[in-house]
Amino acid sequence: MNNKLKVLRAMRNWSQAELADRLDVSRQAVNAIETGKYDPSLPLAFKLARLFAMPIEEIFDDGFEGSSDDN
Amino acid sequence: MMVSKEAAMTTDPAEKRQRPSIVWPILIIFATIFLMGVAAGYLDAMREAGGNAPPTPVVSGAVLLGGGAAMLFYLRRVGNFWSGWSRRKRLYWGCLFAAVLIGALSVIVARSGTDDLSINAILSGALSPTAAVILAALWVLGLTILIPLYERVIDDHERQAYLRAGLASYYVFIIPIPAWWVLHRAGLAPPIDAMLLFLLAFLVNLVVYLWLKFR
């Protein structure tokens, strides 16, 4: 899953360790999410959304282009 | 760019804190243990060569004091090293430290009463009943307390690595054991070696965990 975590973090001039501290996770977790090697759990995704004051879907992109009517 | 201006402005440069790193304390601990080992080996070699070496505990104590001083220097420099951590992070590192302590105590108990420092002596040497009871209690009680605590304090990413590593090590048991068992029944293989399988499972667990955690 693609995400904008690296960009959002860079805009705030935070290091991976600083972001990890704010989320109370390890630096490796932040790195793994940024590089797309790991998709965070829903609670962690909500935590990220609250931290950056953005909806989850603006931070993460699952590549789905259709509207909800397509379902 | 999908980031709103408000969101981008939530950062205050003044919030930037100096973050103490766990790397230095770990390096200091390992360096102290390494130097203690080197000093003990050097003193033994001196004695074997007929030299007059100072007692090993005195030198080891001095190295330990040096390591303690280095740790105190670092802790004073970074200030909020421990108190600045979250409760989860304190418990997490506490668990890891306790696990290392159990491992170190196990080695000390396992080699008590012998001067042989080889891995073979530690793993296969004669063991007194007292030492065996202490080792078994350390292993069972230590892991029974530490594992549930560890599982509660790890973050999402580490939990995934931990669970997948556990699954991989489980496969080390369920895949080869039935095959080995039928081969043994047919007289084509020796009896199942539980310790070999345990060590193999442990190794697989460690490799998968480290790969998923640090790749």
Boltz contact constraints between the chains, C-beta under 6 A:
constraints:
  - contact:
      token1: [A, 11]
      token2: [B, 8]
      max_distance: 6.0
  - contact:
      token1: [A, 12]
      token2: [B, 11]
      max_distance: 6.0
  - contact:
      token1: [A, 17]
      token2: [B, 19]
      max_distance: 6.0
  - contact:
      token1: [A, 24]
      token2: [B, 86]
      max_distance: 6.0
  - contact:
      token1: [A, 24]
      token2: [B, 88]
      max_distance: 6.0
  - contact:
      token1: [A, 25]
      token2: [B, 155]
      max_distance: 6.0
  - contact:
      token1: [A, 26]
      token2: [B, 155]
      max_distance: 6.0
  - contact:
      token1: [A, 28]
      token2: [B, 213]
      max_distance: 6.0
  - contact:
      token1: [A, 29]
      token2: [B, 155]
      max_distance: 6.0
  - contact:
      token1: [A, 29]
      token2: [B, 157]
      max_distance: 6.0
  - contact:
      token1: [A, 32]
      token2: [B, 157]
      max_distance: 6.0
  - contact:
      token1: [A, 38]
      token2: [B, 157]
      max_distance: 6.0
  - contact:
      token1: [A, 40]
      token2: [B, 156]
      max_distance: 6.0
  - contact:
      token1: [A, 41]
      token2: [B, 156]
      max_distance: 6.0
  - contact:
      token1: [A, 44]
      token2: [B, 156]
      max_distance: 6.0
  - contact:
      token1: [A, 52]
      token2: [B, 7]
      max_distance: 6.0
  - contact:
      token1: [A, 53]
      token2: [B, 7]
      max_distance: 6.0
  - contact:
      token1: [A, 54]
      token2: [B, 7]
      max_distance: 6.0
  - contact:
      token1: [A, 58]
      token2: [B, 2]
      max_distance: 6.0
